[in-house]
Amino acid sequence: MRVCRPSHVFWGIVDAETIVCDARNGELFTLNATAGLLWNFCDGRSAESLVTHLTATFPDHDTKILAADVASFVESMRDRGLLKADGER
C-alpha cells in the first residue's frame, strides 16, 4: 500500500515540531518526533518503505515493533483523513 498526504492537508515545522492542518475543518495536529519523521516520507511511498526507513533510523529497535508502529501511524492518520492510500480520495 502506498500512502500520501491529500490536497486538503497542509503541514509545516514549527520550533522543531511537525504541525499538520486539515483545511476542511481547521483542526491542527502536533506530531511527535517519530511521527514527524514518518510524515515526511508519506509522499506516495509504500508503507513497507516507511518501515525500511524507520529501521535504518533506529537500527537497535526490533523491526517487528517498528512495522507495527508504522501500521498504527498510517491507520491513525487515515482514520483522521490526514493520509490516503492507493485509490482513496
N, C-alpha and C positions, 0 to 999 in steps of 0.2 A: 504494500500500500504506500502510495506517495502522498505526502501532506504538504499543504501550503496555506498561506495566510489569504483569506478572502479580501476583496477590494474594500469592504466596509470597515476593515480593521487597520488602525494606524498605530504606530509604536515609535518609541524613541528611548534613549538612555539619558536619565536624569540623575546626577550625583551617583553614578556607577550602578544605578538600578534600571532594569528594563521595565518600562511602563507601557501597557497595552491599552488601547482605547477602542471600544466598539462604537463606531459612529452612529449606529442605528439607535442607540439608547443613551449614549454618552457615558456608559459605565467604564470605569478605569480599573485596571488590574496591575498590581506590582508583582513582578516575578522574582523568585529567589535566584541566587547566582546560577544554580544548575539549570533551572527552567529558562533563564535568560540565555544561557549557552545553547540550549536546545532550540529555543525560539529563533535564534539567528540562522539556523540551518533548515528551518521549515519553509523552504523555497521551491518545493516540488521534488525534494529528495525523498527517498524511501525511508520508512521507519527503521528498516534494518541499517541504513547508513547512519541514522542518528545513534543507534546502539554502537556501531563501529566507532563513531567519533567520540562518544562518551567513554567507551572502553579505552581508547587511546589517551584521552584526557585524564582518566582515573585508572591507571593500569593495576593498582593494588586492590581494586574492588572486584567482586565476583561478577562475571559477565551476566549470569542469570538474573541477579538482582538489578543490574543496570538495565537489562532488557525489560524487566518488569516495571522499573521506574519510567522508562521511555513510553511503554504502553499506557501506563497510568497518566502520564503527562498528555499524550496525544488524545486519549479518551476524554480527559477532563476538559481540554481546550476545544475539542469537537463538540462536547455537550454544551459548552457556553457559546458556540458559534464563532469561536476565535480561530479555529483551524478547520480546513476542509480536506477531505480525502478525494482520491480519484473519482471523478464523475459527480461529486456533490456540488451543489450550487451555494 
